[in-house]
């Protein structure tokens, strides 16, 4: 799915409606920056709860800014409808009624087929802005982790067969290492997503560590474990 196509779909279908957007890119007058929170290095089959996106206001404060009324609720996809269900309940308590839902993944012929899963490419690009799964560290901090072992299970998050999960993660780290190695000047940890930085600093990396080195560190440990 291309973001620019989703945006066109969004604009076309929201011209004459009042909208509340949960999507990261298709913003409207009223936005709720929400994420599902998962435990780190867990099977991550189900979210622990919904929380604001890292570094955003609390959900209650965001919702307080939305006037009572009838709205269309907009989201990228709804594999489990967990987030939509939770947000609907929170809005209902504020006299905000959702009359319909617009899913941005259901564009063109995609609305006619059974989608196996929808995953953002940025979730596999190490350190990308707003990329990865929102997880809780043992110290309670909320961070973002790329969709790779040892932090995220792609068995549940990306429908990867259990026998291929390690192989898949190794390939993701290898591709990222190759990408970062090709850049000059090199990208450093301090230049990546702030929530990802927090995860890497928890592991022990310094702000000036090149991203190629971080990828190689993870790659070697996964290969040794494998």
PLY file of the C-alpha trace (Angstrom):
ply
format ascii 1.0
element vertex 226
property float x
property float y
property float z
element edge 225
property int vertex1
property int vertex2
end_header
0.00 0.00 0.00
1.35 3.43 -0.93
0.86 6.26 1.56
0.10 8.79 -1.17
-2.68 6.54 -2.52
-4.09 6.10 0.97
-4.03 9.87 1.44
-5.97 10.43 -1.79
-8.49 7.79 -0.68
-8.74 9.53 2.68
-9.35 12.99 1.17
-11.88 11.66 -1.34
-13.97 9.92 1.31
-13.89 12.57 4.04
-14.84 15.75 2.17
-18.25 16.17 3.78
-17.79 14.49 7.15
-16.46 15.35 10.58
-13.57 13.00 11.24
-11.33 11.66 13.97
-8.12 10.12 12.67
-6.03 7.47 14.41
-3.68 7.23 11.44
-0.11 8.50 11.55
-0.09 10.10 8.10
-3.70 10.90 7.19
-4.35 13.65 9.70
-7.53 15.65 10.12
-8.69 18.44 12.42
-9.15 15.92 15.22
-6.47 13.32 15.82
-5.89 10.71 18.51
-2.26 9.58 18.65
-2.76 6.07 20.01
-0.64 2.91 20.11
-1.04 -0.59 21.39
1.44 -1.46 24.13
3.15 -4.86 24.15
5.61 -6.57 26.46
9.14 -6.70 25.07
10.58 -10.07 23.96
7.23 -11.74 24.55
5.02 -13.72 22.17
3.10 -10.42 21.73
-0.07 -12.11 20.58
-2.22 -9.57 22.40
-1.64 -5.98 23.42
-1.37 -5.16 27.11
-3.45 -2.00 26.63
-3.73 1.11 24.46
-1.58 4.13 25.28
-0.64 7.41 23.59
2.08 7.19 20.96
5.50 7.79 22.55
6.06 11.46 23.47
2.39 12.39 22.95
-0.26 13.69 25.39
-2.37 11.26 27.40
-5.37 9.82 25.58
-7.77 11.55 27.94
-6.23 14.96 27.17
-6.35 14.32 23.44
-10.00 13.25 23.57
-10.90 16.24 25.74
-10.05 18.52 22.79
-12.70 16.88 20.58
-16.20 18.45 20.77
-19.25 16.25 21.27
-20.93 15.15 18.06
-21.04 12.52 15.32
-17.83 11.54 13.54
-16.23 9.11 11.11
-13.36 7.22 12.76
-10.34 6.75 10.51
-7.59 4.16 10.89
-5.02 2.44 8.69
-6.20 -1.12 9.26
-8.09 -3.17 11.81
-6.66 -6.68 11.98
-8.07 -7.31 15.46
-10.21 -4.16 15.93
-8.76 -3.96 19.44
-7.71 -0.31 19.15
-10.93 0.78 17.44
-13.05 -0.93 20.08
-11.15 0.66 22.98
-11.22 4.14 21.44
-14.95 3.88 20.66
-15.67 3.17 24.33
-13.54 6.11 25.47
-15.26 8.45 23.01
-18.75 7.29 23.91
-18.14 8.41 27.48
-17.55 11.94 26.15
-20.75 12.07 24.04
-18.76 11.51 20.86
-20.62 9.11 18.58
-18.88 7.18 15.80
-21.35 6.77 12.92
-18.93 4.83 10.69
-15.33 3.68 10.31
-13.04 4.31 7.33
-10.13 1.87 6.95
-7.37 3.23 4.73
-6.11 -0.25 3.86
-9.36 -1.00 2.01
-8.51 0.89 -1.15
-9.01 -0.17 -4.76
-9.29 -3.95 -5.19
-8.04 -4.61 -1.65
-11.54 -4.15 -0.30
-12.62 -7.17 -2.37
-10.06 -9.62 -0.99
-9.28 -11.20 2.34
-6.15 -9.44 3.62
-3.74 -11.80 5.37
-1.95 -9.07 7.29
-0.95 -5.41 6.95
2.51 -4.37 8.10
4.28 -1.06 7.63
7.64 -1.20 5.85
9.08 1.28 8.34
8.62 -1.32 11.10
11.51 -3.29 9.56
13.80 -0.29 8.95
15.91 -0.06 12.10
15.54 3.29 13.86
12.98 4.73 11.42
10.75 7.55 12.61
7.64 6.14 14.31
8.72 2.67 13.18
8.46 -0.57 15.10
6.35 -1.98 17.90
5.62 0.02 21.04
6.94 -2.07 23.93
7.58 -1.74 27.65
11.09 -2.19 29.06
11.63 -3.95 32.41
12.21 -0.51 33.96
8.75 0.61 32.82
9.86 2.92 29.99
7.86 2.90 26.77
10.07 2.51 23.68
9.92 1.43 20.05
11.50 -1.75 18.78
11.98 -2.89 15.17
10.06 -5.99 14.08
12.95 -8.37 14.72
14.26 -10.75 17.31
15.25 -10.52 20.10
12.64 -7.84 20.82
9.61 -8.67 18.67
8.04 -11.97 17.68
7.18 -11.98 13.99
5.32 -15.24 14.52
2.45 -13.17 15.88
3.24 -9.71 14.52
3.91 -10.69 10.88
2.53 -14.23 10.56
6.03 -15.68 9.98
6.13 -19.49 10.55
7.86 -20.35 13.88
10.54 -22.36 12.06
11.48 -19.26 10.01
11.34 -16.55 12.69
15.07 -16.59 13.48
16.05 -16.78 9.79
13.71 -13.88 9.00
15.15 -11.69 11.77
18.73 -12.40 10.72
17.87 -11.35 7.17
16.27 -8.14 8.41
19.39 -7.23 10.41
21.60 -8.12 7.42
19.62 -5.91 5.04
19.69 -3.03 7.50
23.44 -3.40 8.01
23.95 -3.33 4.24
21.77 -0.22 3.96
23.55 1.70 6.72
26.97 0.64 5.41
26.12 2.22 2.04
25.58 5.67 3.57
28.25 8.34 3.83
28.40 10.03 6.25
27.13 7.24 8.48
23.87 7.55 10.41
24.43 7.57 14.17
22.09 6.35 16.89
21.38 9.93 18.00
19.87 10.64 14.57
17.23 7.90 14.77
13.75 7.82 16.33
13.95 8.99 19.96
11.96 6.03 21.27
14.31 3.62 19.48
17.28 5.49 20.96
15.90 4.80 24.44
15.80 1.07 23.70
19.37 0.99 22.41
20.67 3.08 25.31
19.00 0.65 27.69
20.99 -2.12 25.98
24.17 -0.07 26.45
24.86 1.75 23.18
26.13 5.34 23.12
24.54 8.18 21.15
27.44 8.37 18.68
27.36 4.66 17.80
27.02 4.15 14.02
23.85 2.30 13.07
25.89 -0.17 11.02
27.64 -1.23 14.24
24.34 -1.65 16.07
23.03 -3.88 13.29
26.23 -5.94 13.28
26.10 -6.37 17.08
22.59 -7.81 16.90
23.39 -9.85 13.82
26.35 -11.62 15.39
24.43 -12.50 18.54
21.48 -13.91 16.65
23.79 -15.96 14.45
25.59 -17.33 17.51
22.28 -18.19 19.13
21.07 -19.83 15.96
0 1
1 2
2 3
3 4
4 5
5 6
6 7
7 8
8 9
9 10
10 11
11 12
12 13
13 14
14 15
15 16
16 17
17 18
18 19
19 20
20 21
21 22
22 23
23 24
24 25
25 26
26 27
27 28
28 29
29 30
30 31
31 32
32 33
33 34
34 35
35 36
36 37
37 38
38 39
39 40
40 41
41 42
42 43
43 44
44 45
45 46
46 47
47 48
48 49
49 50
50 51
51 52
52 53
53 54
54 55
55 56
56 57
57 58
58 59
59 60
60 61
61 62
62 63
63 64
64 65
65 66
66 67
67 68
68 69
69 70
70 71
71 72
72 73
73 74
74 75
75 76
76 77
77 78
78 79
79 80
80 81
81 82
82 83
83 84
84 85
85 86
86 87
87 88
88 89
89 90
90 91
91 92
92 93
93 94
94 95
95 96
96 97
97 98
98 99
99 100
100 101
101 102
102 103
103 104
104 105
105 106
106 107
107 108
108 109
109 110
110 111
111 112
112 113
113 114
114 115
115 116
116 117
117 118
118 119
119 120
120 121
121 122
122 123
123 124
124 125
125 126
126 127
127 128
128 129
129 130
130 131
131 132
132 133
133 134
134 135
135 136
136 137
137 138
138 139
139 140
140 141
141 142
142 143
143 144
144 145
145 146
146 147
147 148
148 149
149 150
150 151
151 152
152 153
153 154
154 155
155 156
156 157
157 158
158 159
159 160
160 161
161 162
162 163
163 164
164 165
165 166
166 167
167 168
168 169
169 170
170 171
171 172
172 173
173 174
174 175
175 176
176 177
177 178
178 179
179 180
180 181
181 182
182 183
183 184
184 185
185 186
186 187
187 188
188 189
189 190
190 191
191 192
192 193
193 194
194 195
195 196
196 197
197 198
198 199
199 200
200 201
201 202
202 203
203 204
204 205
205 206
206 207
207 208
208 209
209 210
210 211
211 212
212 213
213 214
214 215
215 216
216 217
217 218
218 219
219 220
220 221
221 222
222 223
223 224
224 225
